[in-house]
Amino acid sequence: MALPTPPSPPGDDKRRTVLITGCSRGGIGDALARAFHRRGDCRVFATARDPRKIAHMSAADDGRDESGLGIETLVLDVTSPASIAACVARVDALTRGRGLDVLVNNSGGGASGPLVETDEAAARQIFEVNFWAVLAVSRAFLPLLLKAVASRGERGVGNGGGSHGGGKGEGAMIVNNTSVGSLVPLAWQGVYSASKAATAMMSEQLRLELAPLGVAVVDVKTGGVRSNFHGNQLGGAGDGGGGGHESRLVPGSLYEDARVVLDEYMSGREAQRAGMEADVYARMVVGDLLGGGVGREKAAPRLIWRGTGAGLGWFGLTFFPYAVLERLYRHMANLDVVDKKIKEAKASRTKP
């Protein structure tokens, strides 16, 4: 399904240009696109691998006041070099060579399960989307980010302390959604957390290395958010999903005696119930990135903590001893219940 070609704005358009990956309907990227657009000073490019999943942003089918009023949709498969190159060329043309101000790497995938029973192909696909695609997209769009720095007089936001540091809301910015899971070892989410930890370290490296060029890099530590993340997993890599990897214990699992508990935990239903509304989360993140509104810009932060449990995660990692944190991690992942189920089943099988 081809998307309609969005009209080019007038040549004196001074809006900040923002491109977001993984904007499938109902996901975090969808909410972020709307939040940037609502500011009124941003020209938003919402992308996804499947154009059908972002068609709603340019059609007035849901009654929201921003529908059809300027959210431009582009096809981008973050795991395809050809798709990335085509999207870069398209954005360069649409911005008339002025570049891209903000790149939000939001595409991601996940699959839960015991680490020792993880399918290797599925695990590699998670790293492909959550780590390698972020690096590939960042590298590909860097020339456009540098064009934006130059077009604004090289007044970079520079959150890495480089020669362009100190600006307020100026220059260019890469925003990587890495999750609280990049720091917190939640059981049954080992591959996801490891991929996000790798991306968090990459973000730190990029922040230091790109600061002299006037490009800021921001790491968003996302907690629980009520979105269609688990539903979009079935939509394929690059649409905010993990390529259709179902999160259930494998047949004959070492944890078979706790299957009911673990399958329910890994379904994500409880996380959805406890999560922050995606629109609320997105509004907070955009405010953290750009300030409270037009004319109230701020320097780019190094880290942003938003979503259910994100603030608690920051507080715990900052002030609590690890032994206390581990007890909390065990409770969150139902490890005590799993341990009890396995011991009870083992005892019942050994009774004379």
HELIX and SHEET records of a PDB file:
HELIX    1   1 ILE A   28  ARG A   39  1                                  12    
HELIX    2   2 PRO A   51  LYS A   53  5                                   3    
HELIX    3   3 ALA A   55  SER A   58  5                                   4    
HELIX    4   4 PRO A   81  LEU A   94  1                                  14    
HELIX    5   5 LEU A  115  GLU A  117  5                                   3    
HELIX    6   6 GLU A  120  PHE A  127  1                                   8    
HELIX    7   7 GLU A  128  TRP A  132  3                                   5    
HELIX    8   8 ALA A  133  SER A  151  1                                  19    
HELIX    9   9 VAL A  180  SER A  182  5                                   3    
HELIX   10  10 GLY A  190  LEU A  210  1                                  21    
HELIX   11  11 ALA A  211  LEU A  213  5                                   3    
HELIX   12  12 PHE A  229  ASN A  232  1                                   4    
HELIX   13  13 GLN A  233  GLY A  235  5                                   3    
HELIX   14  14 GLU A  256  ALA A  258  5                                   3    
HELIX   15  15 ARG A  259  MET A  266  1                                   8    
HELIX   16  16 ARG A  269  ALA A  274  1                                   6    
HELIX   17  17 ALA A  278  LEU A  290  1                                  13    
HELIX   18  18 ALA A  310  PHE A  319  1                                  10    
HELIX   19  19 TYR A  322  MET A  332  1                                  11    
HELIX   20  20 LEU A  335  THR A  350  1                                  16    
SHEET    1   A 7 GLU A  72  VAL A  75  0                                        
SHEET    2   A 7 CYS A  42  ALA A  48  1                                        
SHEET    3   A 7 ARG A  16  ILE A  20  1                                        
SHEET    4   A 7 VAL A 102  ASN A 105  1                                        
SHEET    5   A 7 ALA A 172  ASN A 177  1                                        
SHEET    6   A 7 VAL A 215  THR A 222  1                                        
SHEET    7   A 7 LEU A 303  ARG A 306  1                                        
SHEET    1   B 2 VAL A 225  ARG A 226  0                                        
SHEET    2   B 2 MET A 276  GLU A 277  1                                        
END                                                                             
